[in-house]
Amino acid sequence: MRLRLSSLLTVILLGCASAAAAALPVHGIQVKAAYPHDARAYTQGLLYLDGDLYESTGLEGRSTIRRVRLSDGVVLQQKAISPELFGEGMVNWGSELISVTWRDQVGFRWDLKTFALRSSFKYPGEGWALTQDGKHLILSDGTPNLRFLDPKTFREVRRVRITAEGRPVANLNEIEWVKGEVWGNIWQTNLIVRIDPKTGIVKSLIDLSSLPETARKPNIDAVPNGIAYDSKGDRLFVTGKLWPRLYEVSLTPPRMPAK
């Protein structure tokens, strides 16, 4: 049975849900187009660049980075990550793709055009998701924090704590920079949060539960995960782990959830 929105709000807030949580505005979505997506892809990171999608996939022995044709979901280019590693988020920076792993505390710099491995690096804690704001890389590590990192050294410059109506929000499993905000999938829910990157405050929620895959999961891991934004075309794409489709969507006007 699909979880009600009030139950999802309880999931994303650390601590008991309150009337304050229900004060957050909630956007629905309208589907503008649907595209094929590799239903075997355990999607961890997603971005749109120069007409193609770039995707990182997870699970030990199945982790990859790949370039995917939007129109038909065909994988145009792919590189496997070492089979003992669990791949997570990925982002472009200059002539590179930068990817992280879940609990292995190792990341990689790949050549954007050839996918050749340029170097690897270490970092503390877990790696869940990556995006960038044009100045810094932004890392989600599963905690209620976003870390802003130096793109050259991966050293932390600052961090912000993510809160919704004063309560911490954890488990951002894929993040994207959209119009000056950080948008993030909340793991194991149908929700995306819109975060002010200066304060960490959640401005509103996006409910993806109208997409058919949220009701017909092939297994428990097939949750929404994957946000890509085409800034030139002002197009928003979403998908999920093990989903057979990727969607171009637009947001509906915000509503207040029923108490």
PLY file of the C-alpha trace (Angstrom):
ply
format ascii 1.0
element vertex 259
property float x
property float y
property float z
element edge 258
property int vertex1
property int vertex2
end_header
0.00 0.00 0.00
1.29 3.48 -0.84
2.31 5.48 2.21
0.22 8.55 2.88
1.99 11.89 2.74
1.61 12.38 6.48
3.43 9.06 7.06
6.22 10.10 4.71
6.69 13.32 6.63
7.11 11.24 9.76
9.80 9.18 8.02
11.95 12.13 6.93
11.95 13.95 10.24
14.26 12.70 12.96
11.97 12.57 15.94
8.20 12.50 16.14
6.15 14.34 13.51
4.45 17.50 14.63
1.96 20.07 13.44
4.94 22.18 12.39
6.01 19.51 9.89
2.60 19.67 8.25
3.16 23.36 7.56
5.56 22.62 4.70
4.14 23.29 1.23
3.99 20.26 -1.07
4.30 20.27 -4.87
2.89 17.54 -7.04
4.24 16.79 -10.50
2.96 16.66 -14.06
4.62 14.26 -16.50
5.68 16.00 -19.70
7.50 13.04 -21.28
8.61 9.50 -20.43
11.78 7.82 -21.69
13.15 4.27 -21.43
15.54 3.63 -18.55
17.68 0.59 -17.79
15.60 -1.38 -15.28
18.80 -3.10 -14.06
20.41 0.21 -13.11
20.61 0.73 -9.35
20.63 4.50 -9.84
22.74 6.45 -7.37
23.67 9.65 -9.21
22.16 11.40 -12.22
22.98 14.54 -14.18
22.23 16.09 -17.57
25.09 17.47 -19.64
25.33 18.49 -23.31
22.33 16.47 -24.44
23.06 13.23 -22.59
22.44 11.83 -19.15
25.33 10.74 -16.94
24.46 8.13 -14.34
26.27 6.31 -11.57
24.97 2.96 -10.37
25.55 1.05 -7.15
25.82 -2.37 -5.49
28.99 -4.40 -5.12
29.95 -5.98 -8.42
27.47 -3.82 -10.37
28.69 -0.28 -9.77
29.35 1.79 -12.90
29.50 5.25 -14.32
27.80 5.66 -17.67
26.69 8.05 -20.37
23.13 7.42 -21.50
21.18 8.66 -24.50
18.06 10.41 -23.24
15.74 9.50 -26.10
15.92 5.72 -25.77
17.95 4.97 -22.63
20.78 3.32 -24.55
24.06 3.21 -22.62
26.56 4.93 -24.92
29.60 4.64 -22.67
30.30 2.78 -19.43
33.07 2.15 -16.93
32.88 -0.40 -14.14
34.04 0.46 -10.63
36.07 -2.13 -8.71
33.68 -4.99 -7.83
34.33 -4.77 -4.07
33.12 -1.15 -4.01
29.57 0.24 -3.73
29.28 3.22 -6.07
27.23 6.22 -5.02
26.82 9.83 -6.21
28.53 11.52 -9.14
28.92 15.06 -10.51
30.73 16.80 -13.35
33.50 19.33 -12.67
35.40 20.86 -15.57
36.81 18.05 -17.71
36.11 15.42 -15.05
33.41 13.29 -13.53
33.83 12.88 -9.78
32.24 9.92 -8.02
32.10 8.63 -4.45
31.46 5.30 -2.75
29.17 4.43 0.12
31.27 3.22 3.08
34.64 2.69 1.43
35.76 6.32 1.92
37.28 6.45 -1.55
36.32 8.61 -4.51
37.41 8.80 -8.11
38.15 11.39 -10.77
37.29 10.20 -14.29
38.00 11.86 -17.62
34.68 13.26 -18.79
35.18 12.26 -22.44
36.99 8.91 -22.18
36.00 7.73 -18.67
39.67 6.97 -18.06
40.51 6.98 -14.35
42.65 10.03 -13.57
43.06 9.64 -9.81
41.47 8.52 -6.58
41.14 10.24 -3.20
40.06 9.54 0.37
37.47 11.30 2.52
35.98 10.74 5.98
32.51 9.32 6.56
30.07 7.95 4.03
29.39 9.12 0.50
25.74 9.23 -0.60
25.29 11.95 -3.22
27.16 14.71 -5.04
26.28 17.91 -6.86
27.96 21.28 -7.39
27.07 24.97 -7.31
29.76 26.25 -9.69
32.17 26.98 -6.83
32.05 23.92 -4.58
31.22 20.28 -4.69
28.33 19.44 -2.37
28.25 16.05 -0.63
25.44 14.29 1.20
26.73 11.67 3.64
23.45 10.27 5.01
23.47 12.57 8.04
21.41 15.79 8.29
24.41 17.73 6.89
25.50 18.94 3.48
29.26 19.32 3.12
30.63 21.99 0.77
34.01 20.84 -0.57
36.95 22.28 -2.45
36.72 20.72 -5.95
40.50 20.29 -6.23
41.32 18.85 -2.81
37.92 17.53 -1.64
38.56 19.26 1.68
35.53 20.56 3.54
35.00 24.32 3.28
31.77 24.53 5.26
28.66 22.55 6.08
25.00 23.27 6.67
22.50 21.29 8.71
19.32 20.34 6.86
16.14 21.11 8.78
12.42 21.03 8.06
10.42 23.24 10.40
13.31 23.08 12.86
13.78 19.30 12.77
16.82 17.62 11.17
16.39 15.79 7.86
18.73 12.94 6.94
19.11 10.34 4.17
19.52 12.52 1.08
20.37 9.76 -1.39
20.65 11.82 -4.61
21.01 15.58 -4.90
20.92 18.14 -7.70
21.58 21.87 -7.98
18.38 23.43 -9.35
17.96 27.20 -9.75
20.13 28.06 -6.76
18.74 25.35 -4.49
19.78 21.82 -3.54
17.09 19.29 -4.33
17.38 15.85 -2.76
15.61 12.48 -2.85
14.83 11.27 0.67
15.77 7.60 0.65
12.87 5.11 0.90
10.24 7.80 0.40
8.53 9.36 -2.61
9.67 12.83 -1.57
12.17 15.37 -2.85
13.14 18.26 -0.56
14.02 21.75 -1.82
16.82 23.11 0.39
18.19 26.62 0.81
21.96 26.01 0.48
22.86 28.95 2.74
20.70 27.97 5.70
19.91 24.28 5.13
16.21 25.03 5.61
13.76 22.90 3.61
11.55 25.31 1.67
9.03 22.79 0.33
8.52 19.15 -0.63
7.92 17.52 -4.01
5.70 14.44 -3.97
6.50 11.83 -6.67
3.82 9.34 -5.61
1.77 9.91 -8.78
4.45 8.08 -10.82
3.42 4.46 -11.51
6.72 2.95 -10.30
6.07 4.19 -6.77
3.06 1.86 -6.54
4.45 -1.12 -8.50
7.90 -1.77 -7.08
9.72 -4.85 -8.41
11.43 -5.02 -5.03
11.88 -2.95 -1.87
14.94 -1.13 -3.26
13.12 0.30 -6.31
12.57 3.72 -4.76
12.69 7.14 -6.42
16.34 8.15 -6.80
17.70 10.36 -9.53
17.23 14.08 -10.26
18.75 15.76 -13.32
18.23 19.36 -14.36
18.81 20.79 -17.83
19.53 24.43 -16.95
19.61 25.61 -20.58
16.30 24.01 -21.49
14.77 24.39 -18.00
13.85 20.70 -17.94
13.63 18.48 -14.87
14.13 14.71 -15.05
13.48 12.12 -12.34
13.81 8.35 -12.13
14.40 5.63 -9.54
16.51 2.63 -8.70
15.64 -0.27 -11.04
12.97 1.81 -12.80
12.11 1.06 -16.46
11.34 4.71 -17.16
12.80 8.16 -16.66
10.40 11.12 -16.61
10.55 14.75 -17.60
8.27 16.51 -15.12
7.10 19.94 -14.08
5.92 21.00 -10.63
2.33 21.81 -9.78
1.55 24.77 -7.53
2.27 24.02 -3.86
-0.49 22.83 -1.58
-0.69 22.44 2.16
-1.00 18.78 3.28
-4.14 17.81 5.13
-3.71 17.55 8.87
0 1
1 2
2 3
3 4
4 5
5 6
6 7
7 8
8 9
9 10
10 11
11 12
12 13
13 14
14 15
15 16
16 17
17 18
18 19
19 20
20 21
21 22
22 23
23 24
24 25
25 26
26 27
27 28
28 29
29 30
30 31
31 32
32 33
33 34
34 35
35 36
36 37
37 38
38 39
39 40
40 41
41 42
42 43
43 44
44 45
45 46
46 47
47 48
48 49
49 50
50 51
51 52
52 53
53 54
54 55
55 56
56 57
57 58
58 59
59 60
60 61
61 62
62 63
63 64
64 65
65 66
66 67
67 68
68 69
69 70
70 71
71 72
72 73
73 74
74 75
75 76
76 77
77 78
78 79
79 80
80 81
81 82
82 83
83 84
84 85
85 86
86 87
87 88
88 89
89 90
90 91
91 92
92 93
93 94
94 95
95 96
96 97
97 98
98 99
99 100
100 101
101 102
102 103
103 104
104 105
105 106
106 107
107 108
108 109
109 110
110 111
111 112
112 113
113 114
114 115
115 116
116 117
117 118
118 119
119 120
120 121
121 122
122 123
123 124
124 125
125 126
126 127
127 128
128 129
129 130
130 131
131 132
132 133
133 134
134 135
135 136
136 137
137 138
138 139
139 140
140 141
141 142
142 143
143 144
144 145
145 146
146 147
147 148
148 149
149 150
150 151
151 152
152 153
153 154
154 155
155 156
156 157
157 158
158 159
159 160
160 161
161 162
162 163
163 164
164 165
165 166
166 167
167 168
168 169
169 170
170 171
171 172
172 173
173 174
174 175
175 176
176 177
177 178
178 179
179 180
180 181
181 182
182 183
183 184
184 185
185 186
186 187
187 188
188 189
189 190
190 191
191 192
192 193
193 194
194 195
195 196
196 197
197 198
198 199
199 200
200 201
201 202
202 203
203 204
204 205
205 206
206 207
207 208
208 209
209 210
210 211
211 212
212 213
213 214
214 215
215 216
216 217
217 218
218 219
219 220
220 221
221 222
222 223
223 224
224 225
225 226
226 227
227 228
228 229
229 230
230 231
231 232
232 233
233 234
234 235
235 236
236 237
237 238
238 239
239 240
240 241
241 242
242 243
243 244
244 245
245 246
246 247
247 248
248 249
249 250
250 251
251 252
252 253
253 254
254 255
255 256
256 257
257 258
